[in-house]
Amino acid sequence: MPSTPSSSDPKPSAKKQPSRPTWQRWLIKLSLWGVGLALAGLVGILLFVAVALSVAYPNLPDISDLSDYRPKLPLRVYSSDGIVIGEFGEERRNLTPIKDIPQVMKDAVLAIEDARFFQHGGVDYLGVIRAGLANVGRAKSQGASTITMQVARNVYLSAEKSYTRKIYEILLTFKLEHLLTKDQILEIYMNQIFLGNRAYGFAAASEAYFGKPLKDVSIAEAAMLAGLPKAPSAYNPIINPNRARSRQLYIIERMEANGFITADQAKAAKEEELKVKTGPDAGRVHAEYVAETVRQLVFNQYGDETYTRGLNVYTTLRATDQAVAYKALRKGIMDYERRQIYRGPEKFIDLPANPHETEDAIDDALADNPDNGDVMSAVVLEAGPKRILAMRQNSETVEITGEGLKPAQSGLADKAGPNIKIRRGALIRVAKTPKNTWEITQLPEVEGAFVALDPRDGSIRALVGGFDFAKNKFNHVTQAWRQPGSSFKPFIYSAALEKGFTPATVVNDAPLFFDAGVTGGQPWEPKNYDGNFEGPMSLRTGLKKSKNMVSIRILQATGAQYTQDWITHFGFEAEKHPAYLTMALGAGSVTPMQMAAAYSVFANGGYRVNPYLVTKITDQRGKVLLETKPPVLSESERGIDARNAFIMDSLLQEVRVQGLPPGRRPRSSALIFSAKPVPPMIR
């Protein structure tokens, strides 16, 4: 029988577990502490974000107005045939609905700015990771801002770089994505973004850089425009063509990579030669005085909103008539200038001996003294009595010989003064002749004006207020009070018809003399223009030959006071035409606009018309705010009897009906104002 162990036998010992090293125990404790701290930190961050959101979100700007997006739009002035003749505003922008933006333009923008725009919810997390990897890997630098984030930044936030602003940007991004559709966000972006050259939005940029509407851009042009948002100055195709070209090529590659275009389209786009608009459009309508007149009229009505509300003003101006008027006025003034003495070069510059430095100095001088239309600037390189060699912009050389030197003979003479002498470094003006050769000319000192009205309703068809608006903004059509001279005689004759004279009435073209007792001052002995007297002649002949003695005798017969009252029937101001005999020679004061309106009375059968320019004003949505209908002539607007108007119309056609002596040019239908004052003292 087995024996039982006694109490004195030792107890069996339990198996001992090996103890952990001290460093492991510390590591476990630190891990537990780390997890706890991380959880606490996470909770703290969540609490902080919650508090921040509760504080920041209510302070976010109200973006409900973006659902009816109305950016600052300039005032635009149009001719009657829809051609833009003027634009006023801080931001050059043409609001274009998303449906009217061509797909190629949208694709180019999405390819470079936000290819996953229609997939993400405002923040492209995949894009952030991809951009980070690309930047770390030193690949082409990529940004992580989505189009929605850019809209939030550009519309509502400042350019300040801070964590606070970034938080607001992200919050605004989510808010925009919640309240607006993707198309609305893209429309705002493509109309709001600044693209350099005062252009805001891609429609304005297309006009500014390529001179064409956005709907007509090619893939290559769209890629060039899409490169501008990143840095409008650095990638400006006018200022930095090489950098702009490099970015354009990269965008074309991105468009191909994203499946927006095929490989063949990409190849063709890369090879396409772009025609970038580097200066003012040579084909534009010069109507600066008209545009400024409209701006003043609209500003008086709408105040500061004029430049931001996107008003479109349509005028009575006809673009073709305006172009002809502008060209005719400048030609007339330059023809007059060719008959004047040469006043010398505009300035002199020191030309270095080094050819490259010489070209730089000439470019600087020409930049400070730019071309004035067809009156172009150049710097003289060589000067002699029979030949001048000059340089224009882009190192274009101009050779002037023969007839082209005649207008500046005094500047080529050996005894010419230092300020007149044409020599190396002289900045001169040159122009092309009809024979396609060069001639020396100079900027005119005289001014002129041109206005054309439709006599049936007073609508202004053409208006040129001076030689160059940039040089002189004074509108000589509406602001210049000048003596009308002989162009005023028809109104004297009209008064005579009303007093019983007829075209056959005989008046003596004989000398007149008024002594000091009559004039109350200096004796006055008026003369005819040619100094000759032809004796008795009919009224018709007297007006045809513009005889001063006949006009004075007619005014004596009708009475100066009566005639002064009569001319108000044509819209003239009586106080501007004192009731003296000198009124017969046009010694009063008129504006060209007054004269055009007054002659309309003869042309339309005797009705007074008020010249008008604006036919319609619309807002940016096309809503008509104001519309002017052409007036219908009625007896309430009658200025003179229809018989009087008919006879005067017949008299005024006499020169062209009867012809002119050989060698004498026909009188222009334009109104010529006397430059020599007539003493207004004879009663």
Disulfide bonds with the S-S distance in Angstrom:
none
